[in-house]
Amino acid sequence: MTTTIFEDVIVRATKLDDLPVLHVFAASQAQTKLPTIIDYHGWTTPTSSELVASYDLVRAGFRVILPTAYLHGSRNDGTNLAHHPEQFWNIVGHSVAEFPRLVEALVNQGITDPDRLGVMGTSMGGITASAIMATQPDIKAGVSLIGSPAPVAFAKDQVAQLPAEWQAKLPADLLTKTYAQLDPIDLSLHPERLAGRPMFFFNGTADTMVPYKYVQAFKEQFAATPALSATIFKRAEGGVHHVPHKMHAAAVTFLQTHVKNS
């Protein structure tokens, strides 16, 4: 008879280089150098929403860091994000820019193996994960759940869906600047940056919040190229903006294979 030991998992609210995070780890490995996953939450959702997969990641041998996005949680300055959707891409940009700070802090503490780093995220966090894969060549593997690898196309569609009177008030130079800032983090415009590194996408085909068409087009254009040779695409036919438990489980297995055991 096999006995399974369930070790205590610690969820600690802390800061890394003054950036608030939830740090999730096995009690016995608090100071152990471990493969690490940095996992990003979605728009207006709490940092703790990403704890769903964290427990399984810890049991698989990872340290997990859940950053609090700019203007969310303790970083909110009073801005009501429901009334300021224009902040969406600014928030993604902050997360991408802050990623190296998180990694440096973890490595300097001696608790993260810099050669076994992965990134993951849900919704806005999935968009962030793709963007980090486009800008951080040392990351072993990435997971984008109900996200998009095409921020420029997504941003343009968001503007196109605004009421005509709102669109008329948007300065053309502001839009041009925004699209130019998104270009460097857009995997669909720079697919070669994956360079064969493993990437996992999951989306619902009926998702209206982050439409499936962006991942679908990315797959159709580039899946056969060497850069995407280790990219996996999963979808839920008729699925909406939701991640089933089995997809969280599949993502954990994917990261275990390509980050922890690489």
MIDOSE-1310 file (N, C-alpha, C; in nm, 2 decimals, decimal comma, always signed):
residues 262
mttt	+0,08/-0,12/+0,00/+0,00/+0,00/+0,00/+0,09/+0,12/+0,00; +0,06/+0,22/-0,09/+0,13/+0,34/-0,10/+0,07/+0,45/-0,02; +0,15/+0,52/+0,06/+0,10/+0,63/+0,14/+0,14/+0,76/+0,07; +0,05/+0,85/+0,05/+0,08/+0,98/-0,01/+0,08/+1,09/+0,10
ifed	+0,19/+1,16/+0,10/+0,21/+1,26/+0,20/+0,18/+1,40/+0,14; +0,08/+1,47/+0,20/+0,04/+1,60/+0,16/+0,11/+1,70/+0,24; +0,21/+1,77/+0,19/+0,29/+1,87/+0,27/+0,22/+2,00/+0,27; +0,24/+2,07/+0,38/+0,18/+2,21/+0,40/+0,23/+2,30/+0,28
vivr	+0,14/+2,37/+0,23/+0,17/+2,47/+0,13/+0,15/+2,61/+0,19; +0,25/+2,69/+0,18/+0,25/+2,83/+0,24/+0,21/+2,93/+0,13; +0,12/+3,02/+0,16/+0,08/+3,13/+0,07/+0,12/+3,26/+0,15; +0,22/+3,32/+0,11/+0,28/+3,44/+0,18/+0,26/+3,57/+0,10
atkl	+0,20/+3,67/+0,16/+0,19/+3,80/+0,10/+0,32/+3,87/+0,13; +0,39/+3,91/+0,03/+0,52/+3,97/+0,05/+0,55/+4,07/-0,07; +0,67/+4,12/-0,07/+0,72/+4,21/-0,18/+0,85/+4,16/-0,23; +0,87/+4,17/-0,37/+0,99/+4,14/-0,43/+1,03/+4,27/-0,50
ddlp	+1,15/+4,33/-0,46/+1,19/+4,46/-0,52/+1,08/+4,56/-0,51; +1,01/+4,56/-0,40/+0,90/+4,65/-0,37/+0,77/+4,63/-0,45; +0,76/+4,52/-0,52/+0,65/+4,48/-0,59/+0,57/+4,38/-0,52; +0,44/+4,40/-0,49/+0,36/+4,31/-0,41/+0,33/+4,18/-0,48
vlhv	+0,35/+4,07/-0,41/+0,32/+3,94/-0,47/+0,26/+3,84/-0,37; +0,20/+3,73/-0,41/+0,18/+3,62/-0,33/+0,28/+3,52/-0,36; +0,35/+3,47/-0,26/+0,46/+3,37/-0,28/+0,41/+3,24/-0,23; +0,40/+3,14/-0,32/+0,34/+3,01/-0,28/+0,45/+2,90/-0,29
faas	+0,47/+2,82/-0,18/+0,58/+2,73/-0,18/+0,55/+2,62/-0,07; +0,62/+2,51/-0,09/+0,61/+2,40/+0,01/+0,69/+2,44/+0,14; +0,63/+2,41/+0,25/+0,68/+2,45/+0,38/+0,83/+2,41/+0,40; +0,86/+2,29/+0,35/+1,00/+2,24/+0,37/+1,10/+2,30/+0,27
qaqt	+1,05/+2,38/+0,18/+1,14/+2,43/+0,07/+1,14/+2,58/+0,07; +1,12/+2,64/+0,18/+1,12/+2,79/+0,19/+1,24/+2,85/+0,13; +1,36/+2,79/+0,16/+1,49/+2,85/+0,12/+1,56/+2,77/+0,02; +1,49/+2,67/-0,05/+1,55/+2,59/-0,15/+1,55/+2,65/-0,29
klpt	+1,65/+2,64/-0,36/+1,66/+2,69/-0,50/+1,57/+2,60/-0,59; +1,46/+2,66/-0,64/+1,36/+2,58/-0,71/+1,33/+2,63/-0,85; +1,29/+2,55/-0,94/+1,23/+2,60/-1,06/+1,11/+2,68/-1,02; +1,08/+2,79/-1,09/+0,98/+2,89/-1,05/+0,89/+2,93/-1,17
iidy	+0,76/+2,94/-1,13/+0,66/+2,99/-1,23/+0,61/+3,12/-1,18; +0,61/+3,22/-1,26/+0,55/+3,35/-1,23/+0,42/+3,36/-1,31; +0,31/+3,37/-1,23/+0,17/+3,35/-1,29/+0,09/+3,48/-1,27; +0,04/+3,53/-1,38/-0,03/+3,66/-1,38/-0,18/+3,65/-1,38
hgwt	-0,25/+3,73/-1,30/-0,39/+3,73/-1,29/-0,46/+3,82/-1,41; -0,59/+3,81/-1,41/-0,66/+3,89/-1,51/-0,71/+4,03/-1,47; -0,77/+4,09/-1,57/-0,82/+4,23/-1,55/-0,92/+4,24/-1,44; -0,90/+4,32/-1,35/-0,99/+4,35/-1,23/-1,01/+4,23/-1,14
tpts	-0,93/+4,12/-1,16/-0,95/+4,01/-1,07/-0,84/+4,01/-0,96; -0,86/+3,95/-0,85/-0,76/+3,96/-0,74/-0,64/+3,87/-0,77; -0,53/+3,90/-0,71/-0,41/+3,82/-0,73/-0,44/+3,67/-0,69; -0,52/+3,66/-0,59/-0,55/+3,52/-0,53/-0,62/+3,43/-0,63
selv	-0,68/+3,49/-0,74/-0,75/+3,41/-0,84/-0,66/+3,31/-0,90; -0,53/+3,34/-0,90/-0,44/+3,24/-0,97/-0,39/+3,13/-0,87; -0,45/+3,13/-0,75/-0,41/+3,02/-0,66/-0,46/+2,88/-0,71; -0,56/+2,88/-0,80/-0,62/+2,76/-0,85/-0,52/+2,66/-0,88
asyd	-0,42/+2,70/-0,97/-0,32/+2,60/-1,02/-0,20/+2,60/-0,93; -0,18/+2,70/-0,84/-0,06/+2,71/-0,76/-0,03/+2,59/-0,67; -0,13/+2,54/-0,61/-0,11/+2,42/-0,52/-0,06/+2,30/-0,60; -0,11/+2,28/-0,72/-0,06/+2,17/-0,80/+0,08/+2,19/-0,85
lvra	+0,11/+2,32/-0,88/+0,24/+2,35/-0,92/+0,34/+2,33/-0,81; +0,31/+2,37/-0,69/+0,39/+2,35/-0,57/+0,42/+2,20/-0,55; +0,31/+2,12/-0,56/+0,32/+1,98/-0,54/+0,41/+1,91/-0,65; +0,41/+1,98/-0,77/+0,49/+1,93/-0,88/+0,64/+1,97/-0,87
gfrv	+0,67/+2,05/-0,76/+0,81/+2,08/-0,73/+0,85/+2,23/-0,76; +0,75/+2,31/-0,79/+0,78/+2,45/-0,82/+0,76/+2,55/-0,70; +0,83/+2,66/-0,71/+0,80/+2,78/-0,64/+0,71/+2,86/-0,73; +0,61/+2,93/-0,67/+0,51/+3,00/-0,76/+0,50/+3,15/-0,70
ilpt	+0,51/+3,24/-0,80/+0,50/+3,38/-0,76/+0,38/+3,44/-0,84; +0,29/+3,50/-0,76/+0,17/+3,56/-0,82/+0,18/+3,71/-0,80; +0,22/+3,79/-0,91/+0,24/+3,93/-0,89/+0,10/+4,00/-0,89; +0,09/+4,11/-0,82/-0,03/+4,20/-0,82/+0,00/+4,30/-0,93
aylh	-0,09/+4,30/-1,03/-0,07/+4,39/-1,15/-0,09/+4,54/-1,11; -0,03/+4,63/-1,18/-0,04/+4,77/-1,16/-0,19/+4,81/-1,16; -0,22/+4,90/-1,07/-0,36/+4,95/-1,05/-0,46/+4,85/-0,99; -0,41/+4,73/-0,95/-0,49/+4,63/-0,89/-0,45/+4,61/-0,74
gsrn	-0,55/+4,56/-0,66/-0,52/+4,53/-0,52/-0,46/+4,65/-0,45; -0,35/+4,62/-0,38/-0,28/+4,72/-0,30/-0,21/+4,82/-0,39; -0,20/+4,80/-0,52/-0,14/+4,90/-0,61/-0,24/+5,00/-0,67; -0,37/+4,98/-0,63/-0,47/+5,07/-0,69/-0,46/+5,21/-0,62
dgtn	-0,47/+5,31/-0,70/-0,46/+5,45/-0,65/-0,59/+5,52/-0,64; -0,70/+5,44/-0,64/-0,83/+5,50/-0,65/-0,90/+5,49/-0,78; -0,82/+5,45/-0,88/-0,88/+5,44/-1,02/-0,98/+5,33/-1,03; -1,10/+5,36/-1,07/-1,20/+5,26/-1,10/-1,18/+5,21/-1,24
lahh	-1,12/+5,09/-1,24/-1,08/+5,03/-1,37/-1,20/+5,00/-1,46; -1,32/+4,98/-1,40/-1,44/+4,96/-1,48/-1,47/+5,08/-1,56; -1,42/+5,20/-1,52/-1,45/+5,32/-1,60/-1,33/+5,37/-1,68; -1,22/+5,29/-1,67/-1,10/+5,33/-1,74/-1,03/+5,21/-1,81
peqf	-1,11/+5,16/-1,91/-1,05/+5,05/-1,99/-0,93/+5,08/-2,07; -0,90/+5,21/-2,09/-0,78/+5,26/-2,16/-0,66/+5,22/-2,08; -0,67/+5,18/-1,95/-0,55/+5,15/-1,87/-0,51/+5,00/-1,90; -0,59/+4,93/-1,97/-0,56/+4,78/-1,99/-0,41/+4,76/-2,04
wniv	-0,38/+4,83/-2,15/-0,25/+4,80/-2,21/-0,14/+4,86/-2,13; -0,16/+4,97/-2,06/-0,07/+5,03/-1,97/-0,03/+4,93/-1,86; -0,13/+4,86/-1,81/-0,11/+4,76/-1,70/-0,03/+4,64/-1,76; -0,06/+4,59/-1,88/+0,02/+4,48/-1,94/+0,16/+4,53/-1,95
ghsv	+0,18/+4,65/-2,00/+0,32/+4,70/-2,02/+0,40/+4,71/-1,89; +0,33/+4,75/-1,78/+0,40/+4,75/-1,65/+0,44/+4,61/-1,61; +0,35/+4,51/-1,63/+0,39/+4,37/-1,59/+0,51/+4,32/-1,67; +0,51/+4,35/-1,80/+0,62/+4,31/-1,88/+0,75/+4,37/-1,83
aefp	+0,75/+4,50/-1,81/+0,87/+4,58/-1,76/+0,92/+4,53/-1,63; +0,82/+4,49/-1,54/+0,86/+4,45/-1,40/+0,91/+4,31/-1,39; +0,88/+4,23/-1,49/+0,92/+4,09/-1,48/+1,07/+4,07/-1,45; +1,16/+4,13/-1,51/+1,30/+4,11/-1,48/+1,33/+4,15/-1,33
rlve	+1,26/+4,25/-1,28/+1,29/+4,28/-1,14/+1,25/+4,17/-1,04; +1,14/+4,10/-1,07/+1,09/+3,99/-0,99/+1,19/+3,88/-1,00; +1,24/+3,85/-1,12/+1,34/+3,74/-1,14/+1,47/+3,77/-1,06; +1,51/+3,89/-1,08/+1,64/+3,93/-1,01/+1,63/+3,92/-0,86
alvn	+1,52/+3,96/-0,80/+1,50/+3,95/-0,66/+1,50/+3,81/-0,61; +1,43/+3,72/-0,69/+1,42/+3,58/-0,65/+1,56/+3,51/-0,66; +1,63/+3,54/-0,77/+1,76/+3,48/-0,79/+1,86/+3,53/-0,68; +1,85/+3,66/-0,65/+1,94/+3,71/-0,55/+1,92/+3,65/-0,41
qgit	+1,79/+3,61/-0,39/+1,76/+3,55/-0,26/+1,81/+3,40/-0,26; +1,85/+3,35/-0,37/+1,89/+3,21/-0,38/+1,78/+3,11/-0,38; +1,66/+3,15/-0,41/+1,54/+3,06/-0,40/+1,48/+3,02/-0,53; +1,54/+3,08/-0,64/+1,49/+3,04/-0,77/+1,61/+3,00/-0,86
dpdr	+1,59/+2,90/-0,94/+1,69/+2,85/-1,03/+1,67/+2,93/-1,16; +1,76/+3,02/-1,20/+1,74/+3,11/-1,31/+1,74/+3,03/-1,45; +1,78/+2,91/-1,44/+1,78/+2,83/-1,57/+1,65/+2,75/-1,58; +1,56/+2,76/-1,48/+1,43/+2,69/-1,49/+1,32/+2,78/-1,45
lgvm	+1,29/+2,87/-1,54/+1,19/+2,97/-1,52/+1,08/+2,96/-1,62; +0,95/+2,97/-1,57/+0,84/+2,96/-1,66/+0,74/+3,08/-1,63; +0,66/+3,11/-1,73/+0,56/+3,22/-1,71/+0,42/+3,16/-1,75; +0,32/+3,21/-1,68/+0,18/+3,16/-1,70/+0,09/+3,28/-1,67
gtsm	-0,03/+3,27/-1,72/-0,13/+3,38/-1,69/-0,27/+3,34/-1,75; -0,37/+3,41/-1,69/-0,51/+3,39/-1,73/-0,56/+3,52/-1,78; -0,63/+3,52/-1,90/-0,70/+3,64/-1,96/-0,59/+3,75/-1,98; -0,61/+3,87/-1,91/-0,50/+3,97/-1,93/-0,37/+3,91/-1,89
ggit	-0,37/+3,82/-1,79/-0,24/+3,75/-1,75/-0,19/+3,66/-1,86; -0,28/+3,60/-1,94/-0,23/+3,52/-2,05/-0,17/+3,60/-2,16; -0,23/+3,72/-2,18/-0,17/+3,82/-2,28/-0,03/+3,86/-2,23; -0,02/+3,88/-2,10/+0,11/+3,92/-2,04/+0,21/+3,81/-2,05
asai	+0,17/+3,68/-2,03/+0,26/+3,57/-2,05/+0,31/+3,56/-2,19; +0,23/+3,58/-2,29/+0,27/+3,58/-2,43/+0,37/+3,69/-2,45; +0,34/+3,81/-2,40/+0,43/+3,92/-2,42/+0,57/+3,90/-2,35; +0,57/+3,84/-2,24/+0,70/+3,81/-2,17/+0,78/+3,71/-2,25
matq	+0,71/+3,61/-2,31/+0,78/+3,51/-2,40/+0,84/+3,58/-2,52; +0,77/+3,69/-2,56/+0,82/+3,77/-2,68/+0,94/+3,86/-2,64; +0,96/+3,88/-2,51/+1,07/+3,98/-2,47/+1,18/+3,92/-2,38; +1,15/+3,80/-2,33/+1,25/+3,74/-2,24/+1,30/+3,60/-2,29
pdik	+1,41/+3,60/-2,37/+1,45/+3,48/-2,44/+1,50/+3,37/-2,34; +1,52/+3,40/-2,22/+1,57/+3,30/-2,12/+1,46/+3,22/-2,05; +1,34/+3,26/-2,07/+1,23/+3,18/-2,01/+1,21/+3,05/-2,08; +1,20/+2,94/-2,00/+1,20/+2,81/-2,06/+1,07/+2,78/-2,14
agvs	+0,96/+2,82/-2,08/+0,83/+2,78/-2,13/+0,72/+2,88/-2,08; +0,61/+2,89/-2,16/+0,50/+2,98/-2,12/+0,37/+2,92/-2,14; +0,27/+2,96/-2,06/+0,13/+2,92/-2,07/+0,04/+3,04/-2,08; -0,04/+3,04/-2,18/-0,14/+3,15/-2,19/-0,28/+3,09/-2,19
ligs	-0,36/+3,11/-2,08/-0,49/+3,06/-2,07/-0,59/+3,17/-2,10; -0,68/+3,15/-2,19/-0,78/+3,25/-2,24/-0,72/+3,39/-2,27; -0,60/+3,39/-2,32/-0,53/+3,51/-2,36/-0,51/+3,52/-2,51; -0,42/+3,61/-2,55/-0,40/+3,64/-2,69/-0,25/+3,67/-2,71
papv	-0,19/+3,61/-2,82/-0,06/+3,64/-2,86/-0,05/+3,77/-2,95; -0,16/+3,84/-2,97/-0,17/+3,94/-3,07/-0,22/+4,07/-3,01; -0,15/+4,14/-2,93/-0,20/+4,26/-2,86/-0,23/+4,37/-2,96; -0,15/+4,39/-3,06/-0,18/+4,50/-3,16/-0,32/+4,48/-3,22
afak	-0,34/+4,36/-3,28/-0,47/+4,34/-3,34/-0,59/+4,35/-3,24; -0,56/+4,30/-3,12/-0,67/+4,30/-3,01/-0,70/+4,45/-2,98; -0,59/+4,53/-2,96/-0,61/+4,67/-2,92/-0,69/+4,75/-3,03; -0,65/+4,72/-3,16/-0,72/+4,78/-3,27/-0,87/+4,75/-3,27
dqva	-0,90/+4,62/-3,25/-1,04/+4,57/-3,24/-1,11/+4,64/-3,12; -1,04/+4,66/-3,01/-1,11/+4,72/-2,90/-1,15/+4,86/-2,93; -1,06/+4,93/-3,00/-1,10/+5,07/-3,04/-1,21/+5,07/-3,14; -1,21/+4,98/-3,24/-1,31/+4,97/-3,34/-1,45/+4,94/-3,28
qlpa	-1,46/+4,88/-3,16/-1,58/+4,84/-3,10/-1,64/+4,96/-3,02; -1,56/+5,06/-3,00/-1,61/+5,18/-2,92/-1,72/+5,25/-3,00; -1,81/+5,32/-2,93/-1,91/+5,40/-3,00/-1,84/+5,51/-3,08; -1,90/+5,54/-3,19/-1,83/+5,63/-3,29/-1,79/+5,77/-3,22
ewqa	-1,88/+5,81/-3,13/-1,84/+5,94/-3,07/-1,72/+5,93/-2,98; -1,70/+5,81/-2,92/-1,58/+5,79/-2,83/-1,46/+5,78/-2,92; -1,47/+5,71/-3,03/-1,36/+5,69/-3,12/-1,31/+5,83/-3,18; -1,41/+5,92/-3,20/-1,38/+6,05/-3,25/-1,29/+6,13/-3,16
klpa	-1,30/+6,10/-3,03/-1,23/+6,18/-2,92/-1,09/+6,13/-2,90; -1,06/+6,01/-2,96/-0,93/+5,95/-2,93/-0,83/+6,02/-3,03; -0,72/+6,08/-2,98/-0,62/+6,14/-3,06/-0,55/+6,03/-3,15; -0,54/+6,06/-3,28/-0,47/+5,96/-3,37/-0,33/+5,94/-3,32
dllt	-0,26/+6,04/-3,28/-0,12/+6,02/-3,24/-0,11/+5,93/-3,11; -0,21/+5,93/-3,03/-0,21/+5,85/-2,91/-0,23/+5,70/-2,95; -0,32/+5,68/-3,04/-0,34/+5,54/-3,09/-0,22/+5,49/-3,16; -0,16/+5,57/-3,24/-0,03/+5,53/-3,31/+0,08/+5,50/-3,21
ktya	+0,09/+5,58/-3,11/+0,19/+5,55/-3,01/+0,16/+5,42/-2,93; +0,03/+5,40/-2,90/+0,00/+5,28/-2,83/+0,03/+5,15/-2,91; -0,01/+5,16/-3,04/+0,02/+5,04/-3,12/+0,17/+5,02/-3,14; +0,25/+5,13/-3,15/+0,39/+5,11/-3,16/+0,45/+5,06/-3,03
qldp	+0,40/+5,09/-2,92/+0,45/+5,04/-2,79/+0,42/+4,89/-2,77; +0,31/+4,85/-2,83/+0,27/+4,71/-2,82/+0,34/+4,62/-2,92; +0,39/+4,67/-3,03/+0,46/+4,60/-3,13/+0,57/+4,51/-3,08; +0,66/+4,56/-2,99/+0,77/+4,47/-2,94/+0,73/+4,35/-2,86
idls	+0,61/+4,36/-2,80/+0,56/+4,25/-2,71/+0,46/+4,16/-2,78; +0,45/+4,18/-2,91/+0,35/+4,10/-2,99/+0,41/+3,98/-3,06; +0,37/+3,86/-3,00/+0,42/+3,73/-3,06/+0,38/+3,71/-3,20; +0,26/+3,75/-3,23/+0,21/+3,73/-3,37/+0,28/+3,81/-3,47
lhpe	+0,35/+3,92/-3,43/+0,43/+4,00/-3,52/+0,58/+3,96/-3,52; +0,61/+3,88/-3,41/+0,75/+3,84/-3,39/+0,75/+3,69/-3,35; +0,69/+3,60/-3,43/+0,69/+3,46/-3,39/+0,82/+3,39/-3,37; +0,92/+3,45/-3,44/+1,05/+3,39/-3,44/+1,11/+3,40/-3,30
rlag	+1,06/+3,48/-3,21/+1,12/+3,50/-3,08/+1,08/+3,38/-2,99; +0,99/+3,30/-3,03/+0,96/+3,18/-2,95/+1,08/+3,09/-2,96; +1,14/+3,09/-3,08/+1,26/+3,01/-3,11/+1,26/+2,86/-3,06; +1,14/+2,80/-3,08/+1,12/+2,66/-3,05/+1,10/+2,64/-2,90
rpmf	+1,09/+2,74/-2,82/+1,06/+2,72/-2,68/+0,91/+2,68/-2,66; +0,89/+2,59/-2,57/+0,75/+2,54/-2,55/+0,65/+2,65/-2,50; +0,54/+2,65/-2,57/+0,43/+2,74/-2,54/+0,30/+2,67/-2,54; +0,21/+2,70/-2,45/+0,08/+2,63/-2,43/-0,03/+2,73/-2,44
ffng	-0,12/+2,72/-2,53/-0,23/+2,81/-2,54/-0,36/+2,73/-2,52; -0,45/+2,79/-2,44/-0,59/+2,74/-2,43/-0,69/+2,85/-2,44; -0,79/+2,83/-2,53/-0,89/+2,93/-2,55/-1,03/+2,86/-2,58; -1,13/+2,93/-2,54/-1,27/+2,89/-2,58/-1,31/+2,95/-2,71
tadt	-1,36/+2,87/-2,80/-1,39/+2,92/-2,94/-1,51/+3,03/-2,94; -1,59/+3,03/-2,83/-1,70/+3,13/-2,82/-1,67/+3,24/-2,72; -1,55/+3,26/-2,69/-1,51/+3,36/-2,59/-1,53/+3,50/-2,66; -1,61/+3,58/-2,59/-1,63/+3,72/-2,64/-1,54/+3,82/-2,58
mvpy	-1,48/+3,79/-2,47/-1,39/+3,88/-2,40/-1,25/+3,89/-2,46; -1,19/+3,77/-2,48/-1,07/+3,76/-2,56/-1,09/+3,67/-2,67; -1,14/+3,71/-2,78/-1,18/+3,63/-2,89/-1,08/+3,52/-2,94; -1,12/+3,41/-2,97/-1,04/+3,30/-3,01/-0,96/+3,33/-3,14
kyvq	-1,02/+3,42/-3,22/-0,96/+3,44/-3,36/-0,81/+3,47/-3,35; -0,76/+3,54/-3,25/-0,62/+3,58/-3,24/-0,53/+3,46/-3,23; -0,56/+3,36/-3,15/-0,49/+3,24/-3,13/-0,50/+3,15/-3,26; -0,62/+3,15/-3,31/-0,65/+3,07/-3,43/-0,57/+3,12/-3,55
afke	-0,56/+3,25/-3,57/-0,48/+3,31/-3,68/-0,33/+3,28/-3,65; -0,29/+3,29/-3,53/-0,15/+3,27/-3,49/-0,11/+3,12/-3,53; -0,20/+3,03/-3,49/-0,18/+2,89/-3,52/-0,17/+2,86/-3,67; -0,27/+2,92/-3,74/-0,28/+2,89/-3,89/-0,16/+2,95/-3,96
qfaa	-0,11/+3,06/-3,92/+0,01/+3,13/-3,98/+0,14/+3,06/-3,95; +0,16/+3,02/-3,82/+0,30/+2,99/-3,78/+0,32/+2,85/-3,72; +0,21/+2,77/-3,70/+0,23/+2,65/-3,63/+0,33/+2,55/-3,70; +0,34/+2,57/-3,83/+0,43/+2,48/-3,90/+0,57/+2,53/-3,91
tpal	+0,60/+2,64/-3,85/+0,73/+2,70/-3,85/+0,82/+2,64/-3,74; +0,95/+2,64/-3,75/+1,04/+2,59/-3,65/+1,02/+2,67/-3,52; +0,99/+2,80/-3,52/+0,98/+2,87/-3,40/+0,87/+2,82/-3,31; +0,76/+2,76/-3,37/+0,65/+2,71/-3,29/+0,65/+2,56/-3,29
sati	+0,76/+2,50/-3,30/+0,77/+2,35/-3,31/+0,73/+2,29/-3,18; +0,74/+2,36/-3,07/+0,70/+2,30/-2,94/+0,58/+2,37/-2,88; +0,50/+2,44/-2,96/+0,38/+2,51/-2,92/+0,26/+2,42/-2,93; +0,18/+2,42/-2,82/+0,06/+2,34/-2,81/-0,06/+2,43/-2,81
fkra	-0,16/+2,39/-2,89/-0,28/+2,47/-2,89/-0,40/+2,38/-2,84; -0,47/+2,42/-2,74/-0,58/+2,36/-2,69/-0,70/+2,45/-2,70; -0,82/+2,39/-2,72/-0,94/+2,48/-2,73/-1,06/+2,40/-2,68; -1,16/+2,48/-2,64/-1,29/+2,42/-2,60/-1,39/+2,47/-2,70
eggv	-1,45/+2,38/-2,77/-1,55/+2,41/-2,87/-1,67/+2,47/-2,80; -1,70/+2,59/-2,84/-1,82/+2,66/-2,78/-1,78/+2,71/-2,64; -1,66/+2,70/-2,60/-1,62/+2,75/-2,47/-1,61/+2,90/-2,46; -1,64/+2,95/-2,34/-1,64/+3,10/-2,32/-1,52/+3,13/-2,24
hhvp	-1,53/+3,25/-2,17/-1,41/+3,30/-2,10/-1,39/+3,23/-1,96; -1,35/+3,11/-1,97/-1,34/+3,02/-1,85/-1,23/+2,92/-1,87; -1,16/+2,88/-1,77/-1,06/+2,78/-1,78/-1,10/+2,66/-1,70; -1,13/+2,55/-1,76/-1,17/+2,43/-1,69/-1,06/+2,37/-1,61
hkmh	-1,09/+2,30/-1,51/-0,99/+2,24/-1,42/-0,89/+2,15/-1,50; -0,94/+2,08/-1,60/-0,85/+1,99/-1,67/-0,75/+2,07/-1,75; -0,78/+2,19/-1,78/-0,68/+2,27/-1,85/-0,57/+2,33/-1,76; -0,61/+2,36/-1,64/-0,52/+2,39/-1,53/-0,42/+2,27/-1,51
aaav	-0,48/+2,15/-1,50/-0,40/+2,03/-1,48/-0,31/+2,01/-1,60; -0,35/+2,03/-1,72/-0,27/+2,01/-1,84/-0,16/+2,11/-1,84; -0,18/+2,23/-1,80/-0,08/+2,34/-1,79/+0,03/+2,30/-1,69; -0,01/+2,25/-1,58/+0,08/+2,21/-1,47/+0,17/+2,10/-1,53
tflq	+0,12/+2,00/-1,59/+0,19/+1,89/-1,65/+0,29/+1,94/-1,76; +0,24/+2,03/-1,84/+0,32/+2,10/-1,94/+0,45/+2,17/-1,88; +0,42/+2,25/-1,78/+0,53/+2,32/-1,72/+0,63/+2,22/-1,64; +0,57/+2,12/-1,58/+0,66/+2,02/-1,52/+0,75/+1,96/-1,62
thvk	+0,70/+1,93/-1,74/+0,78/+1,86/-1,84/+0,89/+1,95/-1,90; +0,85/+2,08/-1,93/+0,93/+2,17/-2,00/+1,01/+2,27/-1,92; +0,98/+2,28/-1,79/+1,06/+2,37/-1,71/+1,13/+2,29/-1,60; +1,06/+2,22/-1,52/+1,12/+2,15/-1,40/+1,21/+2,04/-1,45
ns	+1,17/+1,96/-1,55/+1,24/+1,85/-1,59/+1,33/+1,87/-1,72; +1,34/+2,00/-1,75/+1,42/+2,03/-1,87/+1,57/+2,03/-1,85
